Amino acid sequence: MRVDYETLRVKLRWNCVGDRLFRDGVDHYEIDRYRFERAASAIPDAGHAVIADIGSFPGYGIWAFRESAGYIGMGKCPDWYRSALHRMGLEWIDCDFESPSPIGPPFRPPDIVMLQEVIEHIRHPKKFLSRLYAWMPSGARLYLTTNNQSYLGYVLKQIAGRDIFDSAMTEDTVYPGHCTYYTLAGLSDLLRGIGFEVISAQRLNFLPPPASTAIS
């Protein structure tokens, strides 16, 4: 894909405006850069692979997988984002993760299906993964990341008696809150039970490394 970073940053509105966590003008892609670069580096021979990026909005994968043979965005998104992808000649497939309906066919069958930080937002993950498994062409591979149940932040919240899942009031929103966390073994067993072959399963830290401090 021939894409320009500055064009993507402007057209896909990656600049933070009114975000409580980050000051205005911060580039949202840079916040998640390590996670996407790690995913891109994990794909062998990406230049010959068609990537289906589930939960694509707001489009960081377009830049991260720019060396790929093709890009398919999937999920829910605002109308302006869908139109922006179409103007750039990129494919978009509307996909309601909670719907029992089959996922629409792509123009080109994907070689790699990306499911990054999405599965924890889905209220019926087994049903969704089963639909995804039926949709994926034979030989396609799934790259999945999600929050780890053993994450220290969640453990501390539980000790303090605080909720670790989002309110049920998020149920009707476009981007619902966190519904489920997984252990590595539990998620691997779920995938195998659906029919996937788990080639690799490991824990990764997507947080930036701590800054080194010189002591004199």
C-alpha positions in Angstrom: 0.0 0.0 0.0 1.2 3.5 -0.8 0.2 5.7 2.1 1.7 8.8 3.7 1.9 9.1 7.4 1.0 12.8 7.6 -2.0 12.2 5.3 -3.2 9.4 7.5 -2.7 11.4 10.7 -4.8 14.3 9.4 -7.5 12.4 7.5 -8.1 9.7 10.2 -7.9 12.3 13.0 -5.1 10.8 15.1 -4.4 14.0 17.0 -5.8 14.0 20.5 -8.4 16.7 21.1 -10.3 16.8 24.4 -8.9 13.5 25.7 -8.7 13.3 29.4 -5.6 11.1 29.4 -3.5 13.0 26.9 -2.8 16.7 26.1 -4.3 18.1 22.9 -2.1 17.5 19.8 -0.6 14.2 21.0 -0.4 11.7 18.2 -2.6 8.7 19.1 -0.7 6.3 16.8 2.5 7.0 18.8 0.7 5.9 22.0 0.0 2.5 20.5 3.1 2.3 18.2 4.9 -0.5 20.0 1.9 -2.8 19.9 1.4 -2.3 16.2 5.0 -2.5 15.3 5.4 -5.8 17.2 2.4 -7.2 15.3 3.8 -6.2 12.0 7.2 -7.7 12.8 5.5 -11.0 13.8 4.1 -11.5 10.3 6.5 -13.4 8.1 6.7 -12.1 4.5 4.2 -9.4 5.1 4.7 -7.9 1.7 2.8 -10.9 0.2 0.1 -11.0 2.8 -3.4 -9.6 2.8 -4.2 -8.3 6.2 -7.8 -8.2 7.7 -7.7 -5.9 10.7 -10.7 -6.5 12.9 -11.6 -3.5 15.1 -9.6 -1.3 12.6 -10.9 2.1 13.6 -9.2 4.5 13.9 -6.8 3.0 11.3 -3.4 2.5 13.0 -3.0 -0.8 11.1 -3.1 1.0 7.8 0.3 2.5 8.6 1.6 -0.4 10.6 0.9 -2.9 7.8 1.7 -0.5 4.9 4.2 -3.1 3.5 1.5 -5.7 3.1 -0.1 -6.8 -0.1 -3.5 -5.6 0.9 -5.5 -4.2 3.9 -9.1 -4.9 4.9 -10.6 -2.8 7.7 -13.4 -4.5 9.7 -15.8 -3.7 12.5 -17.9 -0.6 13.4 -16.9 2.9 12.6 -18.2 6.4 12.0 -19.4 7.2 8.5 -16.6 9.7 7.9 -14.0 7.0 8.6 -15.5 4.5 6.2 -15.7 7.2 3.5 -12.0 8.1 4.2 -10.9 4.5 3.6 -12.9 4.2 0.4 -11.4 7.4 -0.9 -7.9 5.9 -0.2 -8.9 2.8 -2.1 -9.0 0.6 1.0 -11.6 -2.0 1.7 -14.0 -1.8 4.7 -16.4 -4.6 5.9 -19.0 -3.6 8.4 -19.1 -6.3 11.1 -21.2 -6.3 14.3 -19.2 -8.5 16.7 -22.4 -9.4 18.7 -24.5 -10.3 15.7 -25.2 -13.9 14.7 -25.2 -13.0 11.0 -22.3 -14.3 8.9 -19.4 -11.9 8.2 -19.5 -10.4 4.7 -17.1 -11.8 2.1 -13.9 -9.7 1.3 -12.8 -8.8 -2.2 -9.6 -10.7 -1.5 -9.3 -13.5 1.0 -7.0 -12.5 3.9 -3.8 -14.3 4.8 -3.6 -12.8 8.3 -6.5 -11.8 10.5 -5.6 -9.3 13.2 -7.6 -9.3 16.5 -5.8 -6.8 18.7 -7.3 -5.7 22.0 -10.8 -6.6 20.8 -11.9 -9.9 22.3 -12.1 -8.4 25.9 -14.9 -6.1 24.6 -17.1 -8.9 23.2 -19.9 -10.3 25.4 -20.2 -13.6 23.5 -16.6 -14.3 22.5 -17.1 -18.0 21.7 -19.9 -17.2 19.3 -17.8 -14.5 17.7 -14.7 -16.6 17.4 -16.7 -19.4 15.9 -18.1 -17.0 13.2 -14.6 -15.8 12.6 -13.2 -19.3 12.2 -15.9 -20.1 9.7 -15.2 -16.9 7.8 -11.4 -17.3 7.6 -10.1 -19.1 4.5 -8.2 -22.3 4.9 -4.6 -21.6 5.8 -5.2 -18.1 7.1 -3.6 -17.2 10.5 -5.1 -15.4 13.4 -3.0 -12.9 15.5 -4.8 -12.2 18.7 -3.8 -10.0 21.7 -5.9 -9.2 24.8 -5.5 -8.0 28.4 -4.0 -10.6 30.7 -6.1 -11.6 33.7 -3.0 -11.5 35.9 -2.2 -7.9 35.1 -1.1 -6.2 38.3 -3.4 -3.3 37.8 -6.5 -5.6 37.9 -5.1 -7.4 40.9 -4.7 -4.2 42.8 -8.2 -3.1 41.8 -9.7 -6.3 43.2 -7.8 -5.9 46.4 -9.2 -2.4 46.8 -12.7 -3.7 46.1 -13.0 -1.9 42.8 -14.6 -3.1 39.6 -12.3 -4.4 36.9 -15.0 -4.7 34.2 -16.8 -1.8 32.6 -20.4 -1.0 33.6 -23.2 -2.9 31.8 -24.4 0.5 30.7 -21.8 0.3 27.9 -23.8 -2.6 26.3 -25.5 -0.4 23.7 -22.4 1.7 22.8 -20.4 1.4 19.6 -17.3 0.5 21.6 -18.4 -1.4 24.7 -16.3 -1.7 27.8 -14.2 -4.6 29.0 -16.4 -7.7 29.5 -13.9 -10.6 30.1 -10.2 -11.2 30.9 -8.4 -14.3 30.0 -5.6 -16.5 31.3 -3.1 -17.6 28.6 -4.1 -21.3 29.0 -7.9 -20.5 29.1 -7.8 -18.5 25.9 -5.7 -21.1 24.2 -8.1 -23.8 25.2 -11.0 -21.7 23.9 -9.4 -21.3 20.5 -8.5 -25.0 20.2 -12.1 -26.0 21.1 -13.4 -23.9 18.3 -11.0 -25.5 15.8 -8.0 -23.2 15.7 -4.5 -24.6 15.9 -2.5 -22.6 18.5 1.0 -22.2 17.0 2.3 -19.8 19.6 1.0 -18.4 22.9 2.9 -16.0 25.1 2.7 -13.0 27.4 4.0 -9.7 26.1 4.4 -6.3 27.7 3.1 -3.5 25.4 4.0 -0.8 27.8 7.0 1.4 26.8 10.3 0.5 28.6 11.1 2.6 31.7 13.4 5.5 31.1 17.0 4.8 32.3 18.3 7.1 35.0 22.0 7.9 35.3 23.3 7.9 38.9 26.4 10.1 39.5 
